[in-house]
């Protein structure tokens, strides 16, 4: 009897099974105070191919720098966003306020992002910072990242007023990831 080896892929693609009821492309209600922003991007693998079945979790503070537990029920501060067949994701949110870090130093406005995708046993943890934000230079976490790699964490402004941020999981433009 001959037995063919099983595939070496250890995880997924299964994220749509049982999780779709948790998907949303919006953090907070449209009536929420603050600067509303739209974020779009792609998730790419190490060969530059779009990943059609990635799942992104976004966590953030509200415009006043308060997380859900402090901000109240109208602001969840969380979204779970799948990529589409072309590896594209979209999120509408409110630009977060500054939050204190472990040392008490204020951090620049940012989104915490977990990337789940096939082939990963653990999610990637990264951040997305806002472009043209003067306090990015003061952010204690961003300061830990070598200057040449910081651009992987900062979104770009497009002509349409949409923020663009691509996630490259490997290669020359690989995003900086953190240990959770």
Residue pairs with C-beta under 8 A, 6 or more apart in sequence:
9 118
9 119
10 119
10 121
11 118
11 119
11 120
11 121
12 53
12 116
12 117
12 118
12 119
13 52
13 53
13 117
13 118
15 53
15 54
15 55
15 82
15 116
16 53
16 82
19 55
19 80
20 82
22 80
23 80
23 81
23 82
24 79
24 80
24 81
25 79
25 81
25 90
25 91
25 92
26 79
26 91
26 92
26 93
27 58
27 60
27 75
27 76
27 77
27 78
27 79
27 91
27 92
27 93
27 94
28 62
28 74
28 75
28 76
28 77
28 93
28 94
29 74
29 75
30 36
32 62
32 63
32 74
32 75
32 94
33 63
33 94
34 62
34 63
34 64
34 94
34 95
34 97
35 63
35 94
35 95
36 92
36 93
36 94
36 95
37 92
37 93
37 94
37 95
37 130
37 163
38 90
38 91
38 92
38 161
38 162
38 163
39 90
39 91
39 92
39 93
39 111
39 128
39 155
39 162
39 163
39 164
39 165
40 88
40 89
40 90
40 91
40 162
40 163
40 164
40 165
41 88
41 89
41 155
41 164
41 165
41 166
41 167
42 50
42 83
42 86
42 87
42 88
42 89
42 166
42 167
43 50
43 51
43 54
43 56
43 83
43 87
43 89
43 115
43 117
43 166
43 167
43 169
44 50
44 51
44 87
44 166
44 167
44 168
44 169
44 171
45 51
45 169
45 170
46 169
46 170
46 171
47 171
48 168
48 171
49 87
50 83
50 86
50 87
50 88
51 83
51 87
51 117
51 118
51 169
52 83
52 84
52 85
52 86
52 87
53 82
53 83
53 117
53 118
54 82
54 83
54 87
54 89
54 115
54 116
54 117
54 167
55 80
55 81
55 82
55 83
55 115
55 116
55 117
56 80
56 81
56 82
56 83
56 89
56 91
56 113
56 114
56 115
56 116
56 167
57 78
57 79
57 80
57 81
57 113
57 114
57 116
57 123
58 78
58 79
58 80
58 81
58 91
58 93
58 111
58 112
58 113
59 77
59 78
59 111
59 112
59 113
59 114
60 67
60 77
60 78
60 93
60 96
60 110
60 111
60 112
61 67
61 71
61 77
61 96
61 97
61 99
62 71
62 75
62 77
62 94
62 96
62 97
63 94
63 95
63 96
63 97
64 71
64 97
65 96
65 97
65 98
65 99
66 75
66 97
67 77
67 99
68 75
68 76
68 77
68 78
71 77
79 91
79 93
81 89
81 90
81 91
82 89
83 89
93 111
95 109
95 130
96 109
96 110
96 111
97 109
98 106
98 107
98 108
98 109
98 135
99 106
99 107
100 106
100 107
101 107
101 140
101 141
103 140
105 138
105 140
106 135
106 138
107 139
107 140
107 141
108 129
108 130
108 133
108 135
108 136
108 138
108 139
108 142
109 129
109 130
109 133
109 135
110 127
110 128
110 129
110 130
110 139
110 141
111 127
111 128
112 125
112 127
113 125
113 126
113 127
113 128
113 167
114 123
114 124
114 125
115 123
115 124
115 125
115 126
115 167
115 169
116 123
117 169
124 169
124 175
124 177
125 177
125 178
125 179
125 180
126 153
126 167
126 175
126 176
126 177
126 178
127 141
127 142
127 153
127 178
128 153
128 154
128 155
128 165
129 136
129 139
129 142
129 153
129 154
129 155
130 136
130 154
130 155
130 163
131 154
131 155
131 156
131 157
131 163
132 157
136 142
136 154
141 178
142 150
142 153
145 153
145 176
149 176
150 176
152 168
152 173
152 174
152 175
152 176
153 175
153 176
154 165
155 163
155 164
155 165
156 163
156 164
156 165
157 163
157 164
158 164
166 173
167 175
168 174
168 175
169 175
